[in-house]
Amino acid sequence: AMSGNVEETEITKDGHNAVVELMEAGDRATAILDYFEASRMYEEAVIHQTRLKLQPYLKNTTRVMEPSIKLGVCLCELARYQEAENILTRCLSEVSDSEDEDSNIALDEDLYVRALTALAALYQAQSKYDEAIQVHRKAIPMARGMYSLSSLGLADNIAGYAETLRKAGHLPQAERHHREALAIRTRAVEEQLCSELELAVSYTQLGCTLAGMQQHTEAYQQHHRALTLRYRYLDFSHGLVSESLNYCAGSLCALGRGGEGVPLALHAVEIRKL
């Protein structure tokens, strides 16, 4: 009986190592935007984890959710929306079920919020804004309870909700949430939890929201701040530098300063050719 237990432990260890390696390979592929390869790696990881579910001492649901959420995100990027939705909704129902059992609720909650956020992004990608807003409204109170006021996780959740509101045309609400996300990211920078480049995301999203509200002077200021940071930290040929140049050009043209705006737009076109 003892040798059987040792064998079982070895199989579990091998299986766990395989999952770790597959997840790392998937993360590397995601980092270079190779979502097809990443989805293959995460899918394999899900299969391995499902086999490991047979081991009674593992926290089954939480372990299998990690690769499943990442797989769902990749499938969304590949526009395989129905498959992504099936995976993410299954994740969410499994976590809900696991709360009835003796499980690690704190860890479940973290993954539950991540799965909700991924599902909201999936709905937003399909322009299903009402569905996305409903899911965000479930996730954000949980995120506020879990994360600190300088947590990038909380900022990402709130900014994701704000972007959905913006695209749905709820601009004053979107502005309020984007300003809150910016304040959280600013605290994270002050506490040296991240690079100040992180602020460029908030400046850009807030700038787009303000432009939609015809507040072009402040929109330009926000886009210019993003451009300054991206110039400082990124290569000149980076796509995000091009994005910021375009937004600055658009704001300047809206302010009747086309003479300044057009050269920036031309710079952006040159960058995209590189």
GIPE-V527178 format. One record per pair of residues at least 4 apart in sequence whose C-alpha atoms are under 6 Angstrom apart, sorted by the first residue. I is the first residue (numbers start at 1). GAP is how many residues later the second one is. Records with the same first field share a line. If there is no record, write none. Layout:
# GIPE-V527178
I=GAP  GAP
This chain:
# GIPE-V527178
19=26
22=19  23
26=12  15  16
29=5  9
30=4  5  8
35=4  39
39=4  32  35
42=25  29
46=21
49=15
53=7
65=4
67=4
69=46
72=12
75=5  9
76=4  5  8  46
85=4
105=4
108=4
113=26
120=12  15
123=5  9
124=4  5  8
129=39
136=4  25
143=4  11
147=4
150=34  37  38
152=4
155=4  26  29
156=4
158=23
159=19  22
162=12  15  16
165=5  9
166=4  5  8
178=28
182=20
188=5
189=4  5  7
197=32
200=26
202=4
203=4  19  23
204=19
207=12  15  16
210=5  9
211=4  5  8
216=4  35
220=4  28  31
223=25
227=17
230=4  11
237=34
242=26
245=19  23
246=19
249=12  15  16
252=5  9
253=4  5  8
258=4
